Amino acid sequence: MLLHLAAEFDLQRDVVPWLAARGWASALDTSENSSALHVVNVERNGKIIYTWKGNQRSTHIGLYDLQTKENEHLYTFEKDLRIISCSINSEMTLLAVSFRQYTEEERVTQLLQSGTAMSKYLTLLIEIHPINNVRVLKAVDSCVRVQFLYPVECRNTSPESHLLLVSEDKYIEQFDIHVVAEEEHRVVIQNLGQLPRVRVADDLIWAQWDMTEQRLFYIVPKESRSTLKCIQFYPDENFNSTLESQLDISVSDKQIRFVNFGYNDCKDQDVASKSLNLQVFTSKAGGLCVCCSLASDIRGEITYSIYFLHKGFSKTFTVSLERPETPQLKEVAFLNLDYYVAAYLPGQFLHLLNIQHPDLLCYSLFLTGEDARIDMLPSCSIQSPLVSTVLDCCMGRMYAVSISDSALLKFLQSSERDSERLAALHCALLCVRSTTDLETKIIWWISENLSTCHSFDPIQEFIIASLYCKMCPETNNLDKLLPYTSLLDWTGVIPGVACATDIISLPVLEIQNSKGFWEKLDSNLESVKYAEPQLHYHNNVLRREWRILSEETEERRATAYLRNIFENAKKVLSHLDAWDSEERLVPLFQEEDYQQQLLMGLMVAQLKDHLMRHLQYVGKKKIDQIVLDYVANLLNLVHRIMKEVWKMYQLHSCIFCFDERGSEAEFRVFHIMSRILEAANGMCMPLPPGFHTLHLGLGVRCLPLHTLLHYIDNGVLHLTETCVRKLLKDLDDNEKNEKLKFSIVTRLPEVTLDALGLKARQFWDHPVNANFLARKYVKLLFEKLGNRQCSRPVPERHPVPVEFLPLNYLTNVLAEIENQGVHPYEKQDHINVRFVEEAALKHTMMLLGLRYS
């Protein structure tokens, strides 16, 4: 089961024992009153209001405090009533109750007896500190819901309370109630006449209360379309309209429905199923979603739509049910999991949709069968009153909902489709924030499944998504600027599910200088207007710049621009060292790597420019820190992968022993490192210094010579000074090793010959190597000369005259060039004309089979 439910409240566990201790529980034992005890409301401060029937046909109202775990009796009606709605103010001095006082049959009987028809529903305001006066707010024939406002979370006392009254006659009013404290701490209502009231909304067909943020969402029907509106209630006891959005939902023939204005028992579910099944969810990141279940004329199909108002589009899903004959099918239940919206149909499916990135279906996790089963939620009589909270109205239980790490990992391991793997991987990385153990298991799964993912690179997705999850919470709007996936689109489909995407109008915000959620929503809407995908950082310019600078000569590398680039790289590495002071299991970060440091510095510079363009209000110092953290975290993630792979295959910290062949475990690690390199190349991502040395060392140990050289020629393996030096020094000069050494030396790139190739002679003093270096020296000397002319001084000759005219002529020409100040290898003084002459003689004598002395 993917969703983990922890019971925060249970009527049978938390209330029934308390009732039994006071002699009130006996009336609950009869089957006739099996639903007599039920939850009617959940207040913002965590207090749960419930009602039950007494022994003498009385009706009681009680309260359970989630914080103190204590119950309290609030009020008793000496009559068998059907409580519709109930709310208590934050000071716990006033109780508002709406109930049905007569059934239709009782009203007819009373009309025949007295000739007067009594109101079917009654709404009362009761003083309960202590129990005192009762005021009638409404006596009507339509159902009414009540809800006190909780505008300030920490407010202890206030002379005024505000009550919302929501009527099935399609209007909402706010009552302003002034109270005064009398002797003996008695609190009474001050108003002697009618209570002041103000009309909040009219002509609505649907309404939802957001208790946490004190918002009222409601829908007003307009011909074929509907208008979603929102009213925000503020701590200063004012309210105003904040949002208006057009929805293509036809609600003219629907019954009115209220969400989170009290909770009915199971008897009302048939009535509710005939009304509009719609809920609005918000997220901390400024997401605003409207979830709607639509009626389908086709048996065995369920249709529901998610309107991502903060993104400007909607997605409509039509699901072909596996078991359409299931008797418990009623309607889709929607759950708010903050980063995800869940659509749940018991016994059929569980669909998790990523609110922040709903554009790619690969971020939607669609589960069926056992994976979608939630044992504690067998029916659809559930509500989501708070984020990551579910209230089962039938069972009288409230659960904290979270995604199970173990179930998610199990699903990831057992999935056979790339769409499921990718969605589960991204979902798991969101959960990594709370546990590094899950991250370790994800890395192990990636290492074992590199060849099973065909539509995406799991290493790329792991690194990019991990960086996104780590960095974005630090700064507002950073989520719109950093990449969150390596995929540009996704063509995969969910079997049995049809999806249609429609562009919708962006909502209109009616407030200025907004803060909190509204500020983030406004930022999201602005991003959509300015083509959000173009705001995300990409590596096209980075790749081109890196390729150009990699080919620069040593003279041009000394420019101020490049010095600044390498200074950036030093800052990243020192930043990384400050994080990890313990000894590293994997031999990385132990040498300098020009190419990788160049790429690091370039990424810092370009990412900084990108963020400065869009986050000017953050400040340069903060952006510098963000960029350093980003690149350092990137390198740390690669090291983290390597560390776990090292542990998985139980490798030693040093594997540079070239006189033995590599083990099967080393070959597997070599393969994983090759995939890491492939992923890094695809994203133009820097690797930790020492990665190429380690990779080459494993390649020498594990690959046959022709495969090794093929990998080097095709850029899979990169020659590094550390590895080449160790290889040339440690291996003796037998025929096999000479072939390997010469193959390596001849493949040293010319652009780095002065830094690496010439040093090789110090490590391998061999005629073959000397001959190769001499040829390179002559070639570069003539290239540096160009079209310049030179005089012919007498060169310094060999102590023993060499009477070989072609060689004499060549050395004279080379000496003339050197005397003009042309020196290809200024740092290698021993490589000169005399070195070329000696190398030529040695090579000639070797070819003739003669000894050279």
Backbone hydrogen bonds, N-H to C=O, Kabsch-Sander energy under -0.5 kcal/mol:
donor,donor_aa,acceptor,acceptor_aa,energy
2,L,371,D,-1.2
4,H,402,S,-3.8
5,L,3,L,-0.5
6,A,400,A,-2.1
8,E,6,A,-0.6
8,E,398,M,-2.5
9,F,398,M,-1.9
11,L,396,G,-2.2
14,D,10,D,-3.8
15,V,10,D,-0.6
15,V,11,L,-1.8
16,V,11,L,-2.4
19,L,15,V,-2.4
20,A,16,V,-2.8
21,A,17,P,-1.9
22,R,18,W,-0.6
22,R,19,L,-1.0
23,G,20,A,-1.3
24,W,19,L,-2.7
25,A,19,L,-0.6
28,L,25,A,-1.6
29,D,26,S,-1.4
33,N,30,T,-0.9
34,S,31,S,-1.3
36,A,33,N,-2.1
38,H,36,A,-0.7
38,H,51,T,-1.9
40,V,49,I,-2.7
41,N,49,I,-1.7
43,E,47,K,-2.9
46,G,43,E,-1.6
48,I,64,Y,-3.0
49,I,41,N,-2.5
49,I,47,K,-0.5
50,Y,62,G,-2.2
51,T,38,H,-2.3
52,W,60,H,-1.6
54,G,58,S,-3.1
57,R,54,G,-0.8
59,T,77,F,-2.8
60,H,52,W,-3.1
61,I,75,Y,-2.6
62,G,50,Y,-2.7
63,L,72,E,-2.5
64,Y,48,I,-2.7
65,D,70,E,-2.5
66,L,46,G,-1.6
66,L,64,Y,-0.6
69,K,65,D,-2.3
70,E,65,D,-0.6
72,E,63,L,-2.0
74,L,61,I,-2.7
75,Y,61,I,-1.6
77,F,59,T,-3.5
78,E,76,T,-0.5
79,K,77,F,-1.8
81,L,79,K,-1.0
82,R,100,R,-1.4
83,I,81,L,-0.8
84,I,98,S,-2.7
85,S,98,S,-2.1
87,S,96,A,-2.2
89,N,94,L,-1.8
92,M,89,N,-1.7
95,L,126,I,-2.5
96,A,87,S,-3.0
97,V,124,L,-2.4
98,S,85,S,-3.1
99,F,122,L,-2.4
100,R,82,R,-2.4
101,Q,99,F,-0.7
101,Q,120,K,-1.8
102,Y,120,K,-1.2
107,R,103,T,-2.1
108,V,104,E,-1.9
109,T,105,E,-2.3
110,Q,106,E,-2.4
111,L,107,R,-2.3
112,L,108,V,-2.1
113,Q,109,T,-1.9
114,S,110,Q,-2.9
115,G,110,Q,-0.6
115,G,111,L,-1.6
116,T,110,Q,-0.6
118,M,116,T,-0.6
121,Y,140,V,-3.2
122,L,99,F,-2.5
123,T,138,K,-3.0
124,L,97,V,-3.2
125,L,135,R,-2.9
126,I,95,L,-3.1
127,E,133,N,-2.5
128,I,93,T,-2.4
128,I,126,I,-0.5
129,H,93,T,-0.6
129,H,130,P,-1.2
131,I,128,I,-0.6
132,N,127,E,-2.3
135,R,125,L,-3.0
137,L,123,T,-3.1
137,L,135,R,-0.6
138,K,123,T,-1.5
140,V,121,Y,-1.3
145,R,166,V,-3.2
147,Q,164,L,-2.0
149,L,162,H,-2.8
153,E,151,P,-0.5
155,R,152,V,-0.9
161,S,177,I,-2.8
163,L,175,F,-2.5
164,L,147,Q,-3.4
165,L,173,E,-2.8
166,V,145,R,-3.0
166,V,164,L,-0.5
167,S,165,L,-0.5
167,S,171,Y,-2.5
168,E,143,C,-2.3
170,K,167,S,-1.3
171,Y,167,S,-0.7
172,I,201,A,-2.3
173,E,165,L,-2.5
174,Q,198,V,-2.6
175,F,163,L,-3.2
176,D,196,P,-2.6
177,I,161,S,-3.2
177,I,175,F,-0.6
178,H,176,D,-0.6
179,V,159,P,-2.9
180,V,188,V,-2.5
182,E,180,V,-0.6
182,E,186,R,-4.3
185,H,182,E,-0.8
186,R,183,E,-1.3
187,V,129,H,-2.6
188,V,180,V,-2.4
188,V,186,R,-0.5
190,Q,178,H,-3.4
191,N,178,H,-0.7
198,V,174,Q,-1.8
200,V,172,I,-2.9
201,A,172,I,-1.5
203,D,170,K,-0.9
204,L,170,K,-1.2
205,I,219,I,-2.6
206,W,219,I,-0.9
207,A,257,R,-1.9
208,Q,217,F,-3.0
209,W,259,V,-2.3
210,D,208,Q,-0.5
210,D,215,R,-3.0
211,M,209,W,-0.9
214,Q,210,D,-1.2
215,R,210,D,-1.5
216,L,231,I,-2.7
217,F,208,Q,-2.6
217,F,215,R,-0.5
218,Y,229,K,-2.3
219,I,206,W,-2.2
220,V,227,T,-2.4
222,K,225,R,-2.7
225,R,222,K,-2.2
226,S,247,L,-3.0
227,T,220,V,-2.4
228,L,226,S,-0.5
228,L,245,S,-3.3
229,K,218,Y,-3.1
230,C,243,L,-1.6
231,I,216,L,-2.6
232,Q,240,N,-2.4
233,F,214,Q,-2.3
234,Y,238,N,-3.0
237,E,234,Y,-1.8
240,N,232,Q,-1.6
242,T,230,C,-2.8
243,L,230,C,-1.1
244,E,508,V,-1.6
245,S,228,L,-2.5
247,L,226,S,-3.3
249,I,247,L,-1.5
251,V,249,I,-0.6
254,K,251,V,-1.4
255,Q,274,K,-0.6
257,R,205,I,-1.1
259,V,207,A,-2.5
261,F,262,G,-0.5
263,Y,40,V,-1.2
268,D,265,D,-1.7
269,Q,266,C,-1.8
272,A,268,D,-2.3
273,S,269,Q,-2.2
274,K,270,D,-0.6
274,K,271,V,-1.0
275,S,272,A,-1.4
276,L,255,Q,-1.1
277,N,293,S,-0.5
278,L,276,L,-1.2
279,Q,291,C,-2.5
281,F,289,C,-2.6
283,S,287,G,-1.7
286,G,283,S,-1.7
289,C,281,F,-2.8
290,V,307,Y,-2.0
291,C,279,Q,-3.3
291,C,289,C,-0.5
292,C,290,V,-0.5
292,C,305,S,-2.8
293,S,277,N,-2.4
294,L,292,C,-0.6
294,L,303,T,-2.3
299,R,297,D,-0.5
301,E,298,I,-1.3
302,I,319,V,-2.0
303,T,294,L,-0.8
304,Y,317,F,-2.2
305,S,292,C,-3.3
306,I,315,K,-2.5
307,Y,290,V,-3.2
308,F,306,I,-0.8
308,F,313,F,-1.8
309,L,288,L,-1.4
309,L,307,Y,-1.6
310,H,288,L,-1.0
311,K,308,F,-1.9
312,G,308,F,-1.5
313,F,308,F,-1.2
314,S,502,D,-2.8
315,K,306,I,-2.2
316,T,500,A,-2.7
317,F,304,Y,-3.1
317,F,315,K,-0.5
318,T,498,A,-2.5
319,V,302,I,-3.1
319,V,317,F,-0.5
320,S,496,G,-2.4
321,L,300,G,-2.6
321,L,319,V,-0.8
326,T,323,R,-1.7
329,L,326,T,-1.2
333,A,344,Y,-2.9
335,L,342,A,-2.5
337,L,335,L,-0.7
337,L,340,Y,-2.5
339,Y,337,L,-2.0
341,V,353,L,-2.2
342,A,335,L,-2.5
343,A,351,H,-2.6
344,Y,333,A,-3.2
344,Y,342,A,-0.5
345,L,349,F,-2.4
348,Q,345,L,-2.4
349,F,345,L,-1.6
350,L,367,L,-2.2
351,H,343,A,-2.8
352,L,350,L,-0.6
352,L,365,L,-3.0
353,L,341,V,-2.8
353,L,351,H,-0.5
355,I,339,Y,-2.5
356,Q,339,Y,-0.6
360,L,357,H,-0.6
361,L,359,D,-0.6
363,Y,360,L,-1.9
364,S,361,L,-2.1
365,L,352,L,-2.3
365,L,363,Y,-0.5
366,F,364,S,-0.7
367,L,350,L,-2.9
367,L,365,L,-0.6
369,G,348,Q,-0.7
371,D,368,T,-1.1
372,A,369,G,-0.8
373,R,370,E,-1.0
377,L,374,I,-1.8
382,I,380,C,-2.0
383,Q,391,L,-2.0
388,S,336,N,-3.6
389,T,386,L,-1.5
390,V,399,Y,-2.4
391,L,383,Q,-2.8
392,D,390,V,-0.5
392,D,397,R,-3.0
393,C,381,S,-2.4
393,C,391,L,-0.9
394,C,381,S,-0.7
396,G,392,D,-1.7
397,R,392,D,-1.5
398,M,9,F,-2.5
399,Y,390,V,-3.3
400,A,6,A,-2.8
401,V,388,S,-2.6
401,V,399,Y,-0.5
402,S,4,H,-2.1
404,S,2,L,-3.4
404,S,402,S,-0.5
408,L,404,S,-2.4
409,L,405,D,-2.5
410,K,406,S,-2.2
411,F,407,A,-2.3
412,L,408,L,-2.4
413,Q,409,L,-2.3
414,S,410,K,-1.7
415,S,411,F,-1.5
421,R,417,R,-2.2
422,L,418,D,-2.9
423,A,419,S,-2.0
424,A,420,E,-2.6
425,L,421,R,-2.5
426,H,422,L,-2.3
427,C,423,A,-2.2
428,A,424,A,-2.5
429,L,425,L,-2.1
430,L,426,H,-1.3
431,C,427,C,-1.1
432,V,428,A,-0.9
433,R,430,L,-0.7
434,S,431,C,-1.6
435,T,432,V,-0.9
439,E,435,T,-0.7
440,T,436,T,-2.1
441,K,437,D,-1.9
442,I,438,L,-2.2
443,I,439,E,-2.2
444,W,440,T,-2.1
445,W,441,K,-2.2
446,I,442,I,-2.7
447,S,443,I,-2.5
448,E,444,W,-1.4
449,N,445,W,-0.9
449,N,446,I,-0.9
452,T,449,N,-0.7
453,C,449,N,-0.8
454,H,452,T,-0.7
461,E,457,D,-2.3
462,F,458,P,-2.3
463,I,459,I,-2.4
464,I,460,Q,-2.7
465,A,461,E,-2.4
466,S,462,F,-2.0
467,L,463,I,-2.3
468,Y,464,I,-2.2
469,C,465,A,-2.5
470,K,466,S,-2.2
471,M,467,L,-2.5
472,C,468,Y,-2.1
474,E,471,M,-1.6
475,T,471,M,-0.5
475,T,472,C,-0.9
478,L,475,T,-1.4
480,K,477,N,-1.1
481,L,478,L,-1.4
482,L,478,L,-1.7
497,V,494,I,-2.2
498,A,318,T,-2.6
500,A,316,T,-2.2
502,D,314,S,-2.3
504,I,312,G,-1.8
508,V,244,E,-3.2
509,L,507,P,-0.6
510,E,242,T,-2.6
518,W,515,K,-1.1
520,K,516,G,-1.9
521,L,517,F,-2.8
522,D,518,W,-2.3
523,S,519,E,-1.9
524,N,520,K,-2.2
525,L,521,L,-2.4
526,E,522,D,-2.2
527,S,523,S,-1.9
528,V,524,N,-1.8
529,K,525,L,-2.0
530,Y,526,E,-1.6
531,A,528,V,-1.5
534,Q,531,A,-1.5
535,L,532,E,-2.4
536,H,532,E,-0.7
536,H,533,P,-0.7
537,Y,481,L,-3.0
543,R,539,N,-2.8
544,R,540,N,-1.7
545,E,541,V,-2.6
546,W,542,L,-2.6
547,R,543,R,-1.9
548,I,544,R,-1.8
549,L,545,E,-2.6
550,S,546,W,-1.9
551,E,547,R,-0.6
551,E,548,I,-1.0
552,E,549,L,-1.3
557,R,553,T,-1.2
558,A,555,E,-1.1
559,T,556,R,-1.3
563,R,559,T,-2.2
564,N,560,A,-2.1
565,I,561,Y,-1.7
566,F,562,L,-2.5
567,E,563,R,-1.7
568,N,564,N,-1.9
569,A,565,I,-1.6
570,K,566,F,-2.0
571,K,567,E,-1.9
572,V,568,N,-2.0
573,L,569,A,-2.3
574,S,570,K,-2.5
575,H,571,K,-2.2
576,L,572,V,-2.2
577,D,573,L,-2.2
578,A,574,S,-1.6
579,W,575,H,-0.8
579,W,576,L,-0.7
580,D,576,L,-1.8
581,S,579,W,-0.7
588,L,586,V,-2.5
589,F,689,P,-3.4
597,Q,593,D,-2.8
598,L,594,Y,-2.4
599,L,595,Q,-2.1
600,M,596,Q,-2.5
601,G,597,Q,-2.6
602,L,598,L,-2.2
603,M,599,L,-2.4
604,V,600,M,-2.3
605,A,601,G,-2.3
606,Q,602,L,-2.8
607,L,603,M,-2.6
608,K,604,V,-2.0
609,D,605,A,-1.9
610,H,606,Q,-2.2
611,L,607,L,-2.4
612,M,608,K,-2.4
613,R,609,D,-1.4
614,H,610,H,-0.8
614,H,611,L,-0.5
615,L,611,L,-2.7
618,V,615,L,-1.7
619,G,615,L,-0.7
623,I,619,G,-2.0
624,D,620,K,-2.7
625,Q,621,K,-1.8
626,I,622,K,-2.3
627,V,623,I,-2.7
628,L,624,D,-2.4
629,D,625,Q,-2.5
630,Y,626,I,-2.4
631,V,627,V,-2.5
632,A,628,L,-2.4
633,N,629,D,-2.7
634,L,630,Y,-2.0
635,L,631,V,-2.2
636,N,632,A,-2.3
637,L,633,N,-2.1
638,V,634,L,-1.7
639,H,635,L,-2.3
640,R,636,N,-2.3
641,I,637,L,-2.4
642,M,638,V,-2.5
643,K,639,H,-2.7
644,E,640,R,-2.2
645,V,641,I,-2.5
646,W,642,M,-2.6
647,K,643,K,-2.0
648,M,644,E,-2.6
649,Y,645,V,-2.1
650,Q,647,K,-0.8
651,L,646,W,-2.0
657,C,655,I,-2.2
660,E,657,C,-0.9
662,G,701,R,-2.6
667,F,663,S,-1.9
668,R,664,E,-2.0
669,V,665,A,-2.1
670,F,666,E,-2.7
671,H,667,F,-2.1
672,I,668,R,-2.1
673,M,669,V,-2.7
674,S,670,F,-2.0
675,R,671,H,-1.7
676,I,672,I,-2.1
677,L,673,M,-2.5
678,E,674,S,-2.2
679,A,675,R,-2.4
680,A,676,I,-2.6
681,N,677,L,-2.6
682,G,678,E,-2.1
683,M,679,A,-1.5
684,C,680,A,-0.8
684,C,681,N,-0.5
685,M,680,A,-2.5
691,F,688,P,-2.2
694,L,690,G,-2.3
695,H,691,F,-2.5
696,L,692,H,-2.7
697,G,693,T,-2.4
698,L,694,L,-2.1
699,G,695,H,-2.0
700,V,696,L,-2.6
701,R,697,G,-1.6
702,C,698,L,-2.2
703,L,699,G,-2.6
708,L,704,P,-2.8
709,L,705,L,-2.7
710,H,706,H,-1.7
711,Y,707,T,-2.5
712,I,708,L,-2.1
713,D,709,L,-2.8
714,N,710,H,-1.6
715,G,712,I,-1.4
716,V,711,Y,-2.1
717,L,711,Y,-1.4
724,V,720,T,-2.7
725,R,721,E,-2.8
726,K,722,T,-1.8
727,L,723,C,-2.4
728,L,724,V,-2.7
729,K,725,R,-2.1
730,D,726,K,-2.6
731,L,727,L,-1.6
734,N,732,D,-0.6
738,E,734,N,-2.8
739,K,735,E,-1.7
740,L,736,K,-1.8
741,K,737,N,-3.2
742,F,738,E,-2.9
743,S,739,K,-2.0
744,I,740,L,-2.0
745,V,741,K,-2.9
746,T,742,F,-2.4
747,R,744,I,-0.9
748,L,745,V,-1.5
752,T,749,P,-1.1
753,L,750,E,-1.6
756,L,752,T,-2.3
757,G,752,T,-0.8
758,L,753,L,-2.9
760,A,756,L,-1.1
761,R,758,L,-0.9
762,Q,759,K,-1.0
763,F,759,K,-0.8
763,F,760,A,-0.7
764,W,760,A,-2.2
766,H,764,W,-1.7
770,A,766,H,-2.6
771,N,767,P,-2.8
772,F,768,V,-1.9
773,L,769,N,-2.4
774,A,770,A,-2.3
775,R,771,N,-2.1
776,K,772,F,-2.0
777,Y,773,L,-2.4
778,V,774,A,-2.4
779,K,775,R,-2.3
780,L,776,K,-2.6
781,L,777,Y,-2.3
782,F,778,V,-2.1
783,E,779,K,-1.9
784,K,780,L,-2.3
785,L,781,L,-1.5
786,G,782,F,-1.7
788,R,785,L,-1.5
803,E,801,P,-0.7
804,F,802,V,-1.4
807,L,804,F,-0.6
808,N,804,F,-2.7
809,Y,805,L,-2.7
810,L,806,P,-2.2
811,T,807,L,-2.7
812,N,808,N,-2.2
813,V,809,Y,-2.1
814,L,810,L,-2.5
815,A,811,T,-2.4
816,E,812,N,-2.1
817,I,813,V,-1.9
818,E,814,L,-2.5
819,N,815,A,-2.4
820,Q,816,E,-0.6
820,Q,817,I,-1.0
821,G,818,E,-2.1
822,V,817,I,-1.3
823,H,821,G,-0.8
826,E,823,H,-0.5
828,Q,825,Y,-1.2
829,D,827,K,-0.5
831,I,828,Q,-1.5
832,N,830,H,-1.0
836,V,832,N,-2.1
837,E,833,V,-2.6
838,E,834,R,-2.6
839,A,835,F,-2.4
840,A,836,V,-2.4
841,L,837,E,-2.3
842,K,838,E,-2.6
843,H,839,A,-2.3
844,T,840,A,-2.4
845,M,841,L,-2.8
846,M,842,K,-2.2
847,L,843,H,-2.1
848,L,844,T,-1.8
849,G,845,M,-0.7
849,G,846,M,-0.6
850,L,845,M,-2.8
